[in-house]
Amino acid sequence: MNKLARINVLLLILLTFSSCEVVEGIFNLGVGVGVFIVVAIIALIIFIISRFKK
């Protein structure tokens, strides 16, 4: 695809979604990443504590 066609496709996608849907999608992705990071940190802390108890 040439550059103009890519811009047209991107513009069409952006115009089909309302701004609320886009923000909601970004927020949901951020929440998912945040939960994953918190779980990973807790697992790391538990792993470190279990290594020192031996």
FIFI-174109 format. One record per atom (N, C-alpha, C, O, CB): atom name; residue number from 1; residue in one letter; x, y, z; chain. Coordinates in Angstrom, 1 decimal. Atoms other than C-alpha are relative to their C-alpha. Glycine has a CB too. Layout:
BEGIN
atom atom->CA&n->NUM&res->A&px->X&py->Y&pz->Z&chain->A
...
This chain:
BEGIN
atom atom->N&n->1&res->M&px->0.8&py->-1.2&pz->0.0&chain->A
atom atom->CA&n->1&res->M&px->0.0&py->0.0&pz->0.0&chain->A
atom atom->C&n->1&res->M&px->0.9&py->1.2&pz->0.0&chain->A
atom atom->O&n->1&res->M&px->1.9&py->1.3&pz->0.7&chain->A
atom atom->CB&n->1&res->M&px->-1.0&py->0.0&pz->1.2&chain->A
atom atom->N&n->2&res->N&px->-0.8&py->-1.2&pz->-0.1&chain->A
atom atom->CA&n->2&res->N&px->1.3&py->3.4&pz->-0.7&chain->A
atom atom->C&n->2&res->N&px->-0.5&py->0.9&pz->1.2&chain->A
atom atom->O&n->2&res->N&px->-1.4&py->0.6&pz->1.9&chain->A
atom atom->CB&n->2&res->N&px->-0.2&py->0.8&pz->-1.4&chain->A
atom atom->N&n->3&res->K&px->0.2&py->-0.8&pz->-1.2&chain->A
atom atom->CA&n->3&res->K&px->1.4&py->6.2&pz->1.9&chain->A
atom atom->C&n->3&res->K&px->-1.4&py->0.6&pz->0.0&chain->A
atom atom->O&n->3&res->K&px->-2.0&py->0.7&pz->1.1&chain->A
atom atom->CB&n->3&res->K&px->1.0&py->1.1&pz->0.0&chain->A
atom atom->N&n->4&res->L&px->1.3&py->-0.7&pz->0.0&chain->A
atom atom->CA&n->4&res->L&px->-1.8&py->7.9&pz->0.8&chain->A
atom atom->C&n->4&res->L&px->-1.1&py->-1.0&pz->0.3&chain->A
atom atom->O&n->4&res->L&px->-2.1&py->-0.7&pz->1.0&chain->A
atom atom->CB&n->4&res->L&px->-0.3&py->0.6&pz->-1.4&chain->A
atom atom->N&n->5&res->A&px->1.0&py->1.1&pz->-0.3&chain->A
atom atom->CA&n->5&res->A&px->-3.8&py->4.6&pz->0.9&chain->A
atom atom->C&n->5&res->A&px->0.0&py->-0.3&pz->1.5&chain->A
atom atom->O&n->5&res->A&px->-1.0&py->-0.5&pz->2.1&chain->A
atom atom->CB&n->5&res->A&px->0.2&py->-1.2&pz->-0.8&chain->A
atom atom->N&n->6&res->R&px->-0.1&py->0.2&pz->-1.5&chain->A
atom atom->CA&n->6&res->R&px->-2.5&py->4.0&pz->4.5&chain->A
atom atom->C&n->6&res->R&px->-0.7&py->1.1&pz->0.8&chain->A
atom atom->O&n->6&res->R&px->-1.4&py->0.8&pz->1.8&chain->A
atom atom->CB&n->6&res->R&px->1.5&py->-0.2&pz->0.4&chain->A
atom atom->N&n->7&res->I&px->0.6&py->-1.1&pz->-0.7&chain->A
atom atom->CA&n->7&res->I&px->-3.5&py->7.4&pz->5.6&chain->A
atom atom->C&n->7&res->I&px->-1.5&py->0.0&pz->-0.1&chain->A
atom atom->O&n->7&res->I&px->-2.2&py->0.3&pz->0.8&chain->A
atom atom->CB&n->7&res->I&px->0.5&py->1.4&pz->-0.6&chain->A
atom atom->N&n->8&res->N&px->1.4&py->0.1&pz->0.2&chain->A
atom atom->CA&n->8&res->N&px->-7.0&py->7.0&pz->4.1&chain->A
atom atom->C&n->8&res->N&px->-0.6&py->-1.1&pz->0.9&chain->A
atom atom->O&n->8&res->N&px->-1.7&py->-0.9&pz->1.4&chain->A
atom atom->CB&n->8&res->N&px->-0.3&py->-0.3&pz->-1.5&chain->A
atom atom->N&n->9&res->V&px->0.6&py->1.1&pz->-0.9&chain->A
atom atom->CA&n->9&res->V&px->-7.5&py->3.6&pz->5.9&chain->A
atom atom->C&n->9&res->V&px->0.0&py->0.4&pz->1.4&chain->A
atom atom->O&n->9&res->V&px->-0.9&py->0.2&pz->2.2&chain->A
atom atom->CB&n->9&res->V&px->0.9&py->-1.3&pz->-0.2&chain->A
atom atom->N&n->10&res->L&px->-0.1&py->-0.4&pz->-1.4&chain->A
atom atom->CA&n->10&res->L&px->-6.3&py->5.1&pz->9.2&chain->A
atom atom->C&n->10&res->L&px->-1.1&py->1.1&pz->0.3&chain->A
atom atom->O&n->10&res->L&px->-1.7&py->1.0&pz->1.3&chain->A
atom atom->CB&n->10&res->L&px->1.4&py->0.6&pz->0.3&chain->A
atom atom->N&n->11&res->L&px->1.0&py->-1.0&pz->-0.2&chain->A
atom atom->CA&n->11&res->L&px->-8.6&py->8.1&pz->8.8&chain->A
atom atom->C&n->11&res->L&px->-1.4&py->-0.6&pz->0.0&chain->A
atom atom->O&n->11&res->L&px->-2.2&py->-0.2&pz->0.8&chain->A
atom atom->CB&n->11&res->L&px->0.0&py->1.0&pz->-1.2&chain->A
atom atom->N&n->12&res->L&px->1.3&py->0.7&pz->0.0&chain->A
atom atom->CA&n->12&res->L&px->-11.6&py->5.8&pz->8.0&chain->A
atom atom->C&n->12&res->L&px->-0.2&py->-0.7&pz->1.3&chain->A
atom atom->O&n->12&res->L&px->-1.3&py->-0.7&pz->1.9&chain->A
atom atom->CB&n->12&res->L&px->0.0&py->-1.0&pz->-1.2&chain->A
atom atom->N&n->13&res->I&px->0.1&py->0.7&pz->-1.3&chain->A
atom atom->CA&n->13&res->I&px->-10.9&py->3.7&pz->11.1&chain->A
atom atom->C&n->13&res->I&px->-0.2&py->1.0&pz->1.1&chain->A
atom atom->O&n->13&res->I&px->-1.1&py->0.8&pz->2.0&chain->A
atom atom->CB&n->13&res->I&px->1.3&py->-0.8&pz->0.3&chain->A
atom atom->N&n->14&res->L&px->0.2&py->-1.0&pz->-1.1&chain->A
atom atom->CA&n->14&res->L&px->-10.6&py->6.8&pz->13.3&chain->A
atom atom->C&n->14&res->L&px->-1.4&py->0.6&pz->0.0&chain->A
atom atom->O&n->14&res->L&px->-1.9&py->1.0&pz->1.0&chain->A
atom atom->CB&n->14&res->L&px->1.1&py->1.1&pz->-0.1&chain->A
atom atom->N&n->15&res->L&px->1.3&py->-0.7&pz->0.1&chain->A
atom atom->CA&n->15&res->L&px->-13.8&py->8.3&pz->12.0&chain->A
atom atom->C&n->15&res->L&px->-1.2&py->-1.0&pz->0.3&chain->A
atom atom->O&n->15&res->L&px->-2.2&py->-0.5&pz->0.7&chain->A
atom atom->CB&n->15&res->L&px->-0.2&py->0.5&pz->-1.4&chain->A
atom atom->N&n->16&res->T&px->1.0&py->1.0&pz->-0.3&chain->A
atom atom->CA&n->16&res->T&px->-15.8&py->5.0&pz->12.5&chain->A
atom atom->C&n->16&res->T&px->-0.2&py->-0.1&pz->1.5&chain->A
atom atom->O&n->16&res->T&px->-1.3&py->-0.5&pz->2.0&chain->A
atom atom->CB&n->16&res->T&px->0.2&py->-1.3&pz->-0.6&chain->A
atom atom->N&n->17&res->F&px->0.1&py->0.1&pz->-1.5&chain->A
atom atom->CA&n->17&res->F&px->-15.1&py->5.0&pz->16.3&chain->A
atom atom->C&n->17&res->F&px->-0.2&py->1.4&pz->0.6&chain->A
atom atom->O&n->17&res->F&px->0.3&py->2.4&pz->0.1&chain->A
atom atom->CB&n->17&res->F&px->1.3&py->-0.6&pz->0.6&chain->A
atom atom->N&n->18&res->S&px->0.2&py->-1.3&pz->-0.7&chain->A
atom atom->CA&n->18&res->S&px->-16.4&py->7.6&pz->18.6&chain->A
atom atom->C&n->18&res->S&px->1.2&py->0.1&pz->1.0&chain->A
atom atom->O&n->18&res->S&px->1.9&py->-0.8&pz->1.3&chain->A
atom atom->CB&n->18&res->S&px->-1.3&py->0.0&pz->0.8&chain->A
atom atom->N&n->19&res->S&px->-1.1&py->-0.3&pz->-0.8&chain->A
atom atom->CA&n->19&res->S&px->-13.8&py->9.2&pz->20.9&chain->A
atom atom->C&n->19&res->S&px->-0.1&py->-0.8&pz->1.4&chain->A
atom atom->O&n->19&res->S&px->0.9&py->-1.2&pz->1.9&chain->A
atom atom->CB&n->19&res->S&px->0.2&py->1.5&pz->0.3&chain->A
atom atom->N&n->20&res->C&px->0.2&py->0.7&pz->-1.3&chain->A
atom atom->CA&n->20&res->C&px->-15.4&py->7.5&pz->24.0&chain->A
atom atom->C&n->20&res->C&px->0.4&py->-1.5&pz->-0.2&chain->A
atom atom->O&n->20&res->C&px->1.0&py->-2.0&pz->0.8&chain->A
atom atom->CB&n->20&res->C&px->-1.5&py->0.1&pz->0.4&chain->A
atom atom->N&n->21&res->E&px->-0.3&py->1.4&pz->0.2&chain->A
atom atom->CA&n->21&res->E&px->-14.9&py->4.0&pz->22.5&chain->A
atom atom->C&n->21&res->E&px->1.5&py->-0.1&pz->-0.1&chain->A
atom atom->O&n->21&res->E&px->2.1&py->-1.1&pz->0.5&chain->A
atom atom->CB&n->21&res->E&px->-0.6&py->-0.5&pz->-1.3&chain->A
atom atom->N&n->22&res->V&px->-1.5&py->0.0&pz->0.1&chain->A
atom atom->CA&n->22&res->V&px->-11.2&py->4.8&pz->21.7&chain->A
atom atom->C&n->22&res->V&px->0.6&py->0.1&pz->1.4&chain->A
atom atom->O&n->22&res->V&px->1.5&py->-0.6&pz->1.8&chain->A
atom atom->CB&n->22&res->V&px->0.5&py->1.1&pz->-0.9&chain->A
atom atom->N&n->23&res->V&px->-0.5&py->-0.2&pz->-1.4&chain->A
atom atom->CA&n->23&res->V&px->-10.6&py->6.1&pz->25.3&chain->A
atom atom->C&n->23&res->V&px->-0.3&py->-1.2&pz->0.8&chain->A
atom atom->O&n->23&res->V&px->0.6&py->-1.6&pz->1.6&chain->A
atom atom->CB&n->23&res->V&px->-0.6&py->1.3&pz->0.6&chain->A
atom atom->N&n->24&res->E&px->0.3&py->1.2&pz->-0.8&chain->A
atom atom->CA&n->24&res->E&px->-12.4&py->3.1&pz->26.8&chain->A
atom atom->C&n->24&res->E&px->0.9&py->-1.1&pz->-0.3&chain->A
atom atom->O&n->24&res->E&px->1.3&py->-1.8&pz->0.6&chain->A
atom atom->CB&n->24&res->E&px->-1.5&py->-0.3&pz->-0.3&chain->A
atom atom->N&n->25&res->G&px->-0.9&py->1.1&pz->0.4&chain->A
atom atom->CA&n->25&res->G&px->-10.3&py->0.7&pz->24.8&chain->A
atom atom->C&n->25&res->G&px->1.4&py->0.2&pz->0.6&chain->A
atom atom->O&n->25&res->G&px->2.1&py->-0.7&pz->1.1&chain->A
atom atom->CB&n->25&res->G&px->0.1&py->-0.1&pz->-1.5&chain->A
atom atom->N&n->26&res->I&px->-1.3&py->-0.3&pz->-0.6&chain->A
atom atom->CA&n->26&res->I&px->-7.1&py->2.5&pz->25.9&chain->A
atom atom->C&n->26&res->I&px->0.0&py->-0.2&pz->1.5&chain->A
atom atom->O&n->26&res->I&px->1.0&py->-0.8&pz->2.0&chain->A
atom atom->CB&n->26&res->I&px->0.5&py->1.4&pz->-0.4&chain->A
atom atom->N&n->27&res->F&px->0.1&py->0.2&pz->-1.5&chain->A
atom atom->CA&n->27&res->F&px->-8.2&py->2.5&pz->29.5&chain->A
atom atom->C&n->27&res->F&px->0.0&py->-1.4&pz->0.4&chain->A
atom atom->O&n->27&res->F&px->0.6&py->-1.8&pz->1.3&chain->A
atom atom->CB&n->27&res->F&px->-1.2&py->0.8&pz->0.5&chain->A
atom atom->N&n->28&res->N&px->0.1&py->1.5&pz->-0.3&chain->A
atom atom->CA&n->28&res->N&px->-9.1&py->-1.2&pz->29.5&chain->A
atom atom->C&n->28&res->N&px->1.3&py->-0.6&pz->-0.2&chain->A
atom atom->O&n->28&res->N&px->1.7&py->-1.5&pz->0.6&chain->A
atom atom->CB&n->28&res->N&px->-1.1&py->-0.6&pz->-0.9&chain->A
atom atom->N&n->29&res->L&px->-1.4&py->0.5&pz->0.3&chain->A
atom atom->CA&n->29&res->L&px->-5.7&py->-2.0&pz->28.0&chain->A
atom atom->C&n->29&res->L&px->0.9&py->0.4&pz->1.2&chain->A
atom atom->O&n->29&res->L&px->1.7&py->-0.5&pz->1.6&chain->A
atom atom->CB&n->29&res->L&px->0.5&py->0.4&pz->-1.3&chain->A
atom atom->N&n->30&res->G&px->-0.9&py->-0.5&pz->-1.1&chain->A
atom atom->CA&n->30&res->G&px->-4.0&py->0.1&pz->30.7&chain->A
atom atom->C&n->30&res->G&px->-0.3&py->-0.7&pz->1.3&chain->A
atom atom->O&n->30&res->G&px->0.6&py->-1.1&pz->2.0&chain->A
atom atom->CB&n->30&res->G&px->-0.2&py->1.5&pz->0.2&chain->A
atom atom->N&n->31&res->V&px->0.3&py->0.7&pz->-1.2&chain->A
atom atom->CA&n->31&res->V&px->-5.9&py->-1.6&pz->33.5&chain->A
atom atom->C&n->31&res->V&px->0.5&py->-1.5&pz->-0.1&chain->A
atom atom->O&n->31&res->V&px->1.0&py->-2.0&pz->0.9&chain->A
atom atom->CB&n->31&res->V&px->-1.6&py->-0.1&pz->0.2&chain->A
atom atom->N&n->32&res->G&px->-0.5&py->1.3&pz->0.2&chain->A
atom atom->CA&n->32&res->G&px->-5.0&py->-5.0&pz->32.1&chain->A
atom atom->C&n->32&res->G&px->1.5&py->-0.1&pz->0.2&chain->A
atom atom->O&n->32&res->G&px->2.0&py->-1.0&pz->0.9&chain->A
atom atom->CB&n->32&res->G&px->-0.3&py->-0.6&pz->-1.4&chain->A
atom atom->N&n->33&res->V&px->-1.5&py->-0.1&pz->-0.1&chain->A
atom atom->CA&n->33&res->V&px->-1.3&py->-4.1&pz->31.9&chain->A
atom atom->C&n->33&res->V&px->0.3&py->0.2&pz->1.5&chain->A
atom atom->O&n->33&res->V&px->1.3&py->-0.4&pz->2.0&chain->A
atom atom->CB&n->33&res->V&px->0.6&py->1.0&pz->-0.9&chain->A
atom atom->N&n->34&res->G&px->-0.3&py->-0.4&pz->-1.4&chain->A
atom atom->CA&n->34&res->G&px->-1.4&py->-2.6&pz->35.4&chain->A
atom atom->C&n->34&res->G&px->-0.2&py->-1.2&pz->0.9&chain->A
atom atom->O&n->34&res->G&px->0.6&py->-1.5&pz->1.8&chain->A
atom atom->CB&n->34&res->G&px->-0.9&py->1.1&pz->0.5&chain->A
atom atom->N&n->35&res->V&px->0.3&py->1.2&pz->-0.8&chain->A
atom atom->CA&n->35&res->V&px->-3.0&py->-5.8&pz->36.9&chain->A
atom atom->C&n->35&res->V&px->1.1&py->-1.0&pz->-0.2&chain->A
atom atom->O&n->35&res->V&px->1.6&py->-1.6&pz->0.7&chain->A
atom atom->CB&n->35&res->V&px->-1.4&py->-0.6&pz->-0.4&chain->A
atom atom->N&n->36&res->F&px->-1.1&py->0.9&pz->0.3&chain->A
atom atom->CA&n->36&res->F&px->-0.4&py->-7.9&pz->35.1&chain->A
atom atom->C&n->36&res->F&px->1.3&py->0.4&pz->0.8&chain->A
atom atom->O&n->36&res->F&px->2.0&py->-0.5&pz->1.3&chain->A
atom atom->CB&n->36&res->F&px->0.3&py->-0.1&pz->-1.5&chain->A
atom atom->N&n->37&res->I&px->-1.3&py->-0.5&pz->-0.7&chain->A
atom atom->CA&n->37&res->I&px->2.5&py->-5.8&pz->36.6&chain->A
atom atom->C&n->37&res->I&px->-0.1&py->-0.2&pz->1.5&chain->A
atom atom->O&n->37&res->I&px->0.9&py->-0.7&pz->2.1&chain->A
atom atom->CB&n->37&res->I&px->0.2&py->1.5&pz->-0.3&chain->A
atom atom->N&n->38&res->V&px->0.1&py->0.3&pz->-1.4&chain->A
atom atom->CA&n->38&res->V&px->1.1&py->-6.0&pz->40.1&chain->A
atom atom->C&n->38&res->V&px->0.1&py->-1.4&pz->0.3&chain->A
atom atom->O&n->38&res->V&px->0.8&py->-1.8&pz->1.3&chain->A
atom atom->CB&n->38&res->V&px->-1.4&py->0.6&pz->0.5&chain->A
atom atom->N&n->39&res->V&px->-0.1&py->1.4&pz->-0.2&chain->A
atom atom->CA&n->39&res->V&px->0.7&py->-9.7&pz->39.9&chain->A
atom atom->C&n->39&res->V&px->1.4&py->-0.5&pz->-0.1&chain->A
atom atom->O&n->39&res->V&px->1.9&py->-1.3&pz->0.7&chain->A
atom atom->CB&n->39&res->V&px->-1.0&py->-0.8&pz->-0.9&chain->A
atom atom->N&n->40&res->A&px->-1.4&py->0.4&pz->0.2&chain->A
atom atom->CA&n->40&res->A&px->4.2&py->-10.1&pz->38.6&chain->A
atom atom->C&n->40&res->A&px->0.9&py->0.4&pz->1.1&chain->A
atom atom->O&n->40&res->A&px->1.8&py->-0.3&pz->1.6&chain->A
atom atom->CB&n->40&res->A&px->0.5&py->0.6&pz->-1.4&chain->A
atom atom->N&n->41&res->I&px->-0.8&py->-0.5&pz->-1.2&chain->A
atom atom->CA&n->41&res->I&px->5.7&py->-8.0&pz->41.4&chain->A
atom atom->C&n->41&res->I&px->-0.3&py->-0.8&pz->1.2&chain->A
atom atom->O&n->41&res->I&px->0.6&py->-1.1&pz->2.0&chain->A
atom atom->CB&n->41&res->I&px->-0.4&py->1.5&pz->0.2&chain->A
atom atom->N&n->42&res->I&px->0.3&py->0.8&pz->-1.1&chain->A
atom atom->CA&n->42&res->I&px->3.8&py->-9.9&pz->44.0&chain->A
atom atom->C&n->42&res->I&px->0.6&py->-1.4&pz->-0.1&chain->A
atom atom->O&n->42&res->I&px->1.1&py->-1.9&pz->0.9&chain->A
atom atom->CB&n->42&res->I&px->-1.6&py->-0.2&pz->0.2&chain->A
atom atom->N&n->43&res->A&px->-0.6&py->1.3&pz->0.2&chain->A
atom atom->CA&n->43&res->A&px->5.0&py->-13.2&pz->42.5&chain->A
atom atom->C&n->43&res->A&px->1.5&py->0.1&pz->0.3&chain->A
atom atom->O&n->43&res->A&px->2.1&py->-0.9&pz->0.8&chain->A
atom atom->CB&n->43&res->A&px->-0.3&py->-0.5&pz->-1.4&chain->A
atom atom->N&n->44&res->L&px->-1.4&py->-0.2&pz->-0.2&chain->A
atom atom->CA&n->44&res->L&px->8.5&py->-11.9&pz->42.5&chain->A
atom atom->C&n->44&res->L&px->0.4&py->0.1&pz->1.5&chain->A
atom atom->O&n->44&res->L&px->1.3&py->-0.5&pz->2.0&chain->A
atom atom->CB&n->44&res->L&px->0.5&py->1.2&pz->-0.7&chain->A
atom atom->N&n->45&res->I&px->-0.2&py->-0.2&pz->-1.5&chain->A
atom atom->CA&n->45&res->I&px->8.3&py->-10.8&pz->46.2&chain->A
atom atom->C&n->45&res->I&px->-0.2&py->-1.4&pz->0.7&chain->A
atom atom->O&n->45&res->I&px->0.7&py->-1.7&pz->1.6&chain->A
atom atom->CB&n->45&res->I&px->-1.0&py->1.0&pz->0.6&chain->A
atom atom->N&n->46&res->I&px->0.2&py->1.4&pz->-0.6&chain->A
atom atom->CA&n->46&res->I&px->6.9&py->-14.3&pz->47.2&chain->A
atom atom->C&n->46&res->I&px->1.2&py->-0.9&pz->-0.4&chain->A
atom atom->O&n->46&res->I&px->1.6&py->-1.6&pz->0.5&chain->A
atom atom->CB&n->46&res->I&px->-1.3&py->-0.6&pz->-0.5&chain->A
atom atom->N&n->47&res->F&px->-1.1&py->0.9&pz->0.4&chain->A
atom atom->CA&n->47&res->F&px->9.7&py->-16.0&pz->45.2&chain->A
atom atom->C&n->47&res->F&px->1.2&py->0.4&pz->0.8&chain->A
atom atom->O&n->47&res->F&px->2.0&py->-0.5&pz->1.3&chain->A
atom atom->CB&n->47&res->F&px->0.3&py->0.2&pz->-1.5&chain->A
atom atom->N&n->48&res->I&px->-1.2&py->-0.4&pz->-0.7&chain->A
atom atom->CA&n->48&res->I&px->12.4&py->-13.9&pz->46.9&chain->A
atom atom->C&n->48&res->I&px->-0.1&py->-0.4&pz->1.5&chain->A
atom atom->O&n->48&res->I&px->0.9&py->-0.8&pz->2.1&chain->A
atom atom->CB&n->48&res->I&px->0.2&py->1.5&pz->-0.1&chain->A
atom atom->N&n->49&res->I&px->0.2&py->0.4&pz->-1.4&chain->A
atom atom->CA&n->49&res->I&px->10.9&py->-14.5&pz->50.4&chain->A
atom atom->C&n->49&res->I&px->0.2&py->-1.5&pz->0.2&chain->A
atom atom->O&n->49&res->I&px->0.8&py->-1.9&pz->1.1&chain->A
atom atom->CB&n->49&res->I&px->-1.4&py->0.4&pz->0.5&chain->A
atom atom->N&n->50&res->S&px->-0.1&py->1.4&pz->-0.2&chain->A
atom atom->CA&n->50&res->S&px->10.7&py->-18.2&pz->49.8&chain->A
atom atom->C&n->50&res->S&px->1.5&py->-0.5&pz->-0.2&chain->A
atom atom->O&n->50&res->S&px->1.9&py->-1.5&pz->0.4&chain->A
atom atom->CB&n->50&res->S&px->-0.9&py->-0.7&pz->-1.1&chain->A
atom atom->N&n->51&res->R&px->-1.4&py->0.3&pz->0.2&chain->A
atom atom->CA&n->51&res->R&px->14.4&py->-18.3&pz->48.7&chain->A
atom atom->C&n->51&res->R&px->0.8&py->0.3&pz->1.3&chain->A
atom atom->O&n->51&res->R&px->1.7&py->-0.4&pz->1.6&chain->A
atom atom->CB&n->51&res->R&px->0.6&py->0.8&pz->-1.2&chain->A
atom atom->N&n->52&res->F&px->-0.7&py->-0.4&pz->-1.2&chain->A
atom atom->CA&n->52&res->F&px->15.5&py->-16.6&pz->52.0&chain->A
atom atom->C&n->52&res->F&px->-0.4&py->-0.9&pz->1.2&chain->A
atom atom->O&n->52&res->F&px->0.3&py->-1.0&pz->2.1&chain->A
atom atom->CB&n->52&res->F&px->-0.2&py->1.4&pz->0.3&chain->A
atom atom->N&n->53&res->K&px->0.4&py->0.8&pz->-1.1&chain->A
atom atom->CA&n->53&res->K&px->13.5&py->-18.9&pz->54.2&chain->A
atom atom->C&n->53&res->K&px->0.7&py->-1.4&pz->0.1&chain->A
atom atom->O&n->53&res->K&px->0.7&py->-2.0&pz->1.2&chain->A
atom atom->CB&n->53&res->K&px->-1.5&py->-0.3&pz->-0.1&chain->A
atom atom->N&n->54&res->K&px->-0.7&py->1.3&pz->0.0&chain->A
atom atom->CA&n->54&res->K&px->15.5&py->-22.0&pz->53.2&chain->A
atom atom->C&n->54&res->K&px->1.3&py->0.0&pz->0.7&chain->A
atom atom->O&n->54&res->K&px->2.0&py->-1.0&pz->0.8&chain->A
atom atom->CB&n->54&res->K&px->0.2&py->-0.5&pz->-1.4&chain->A
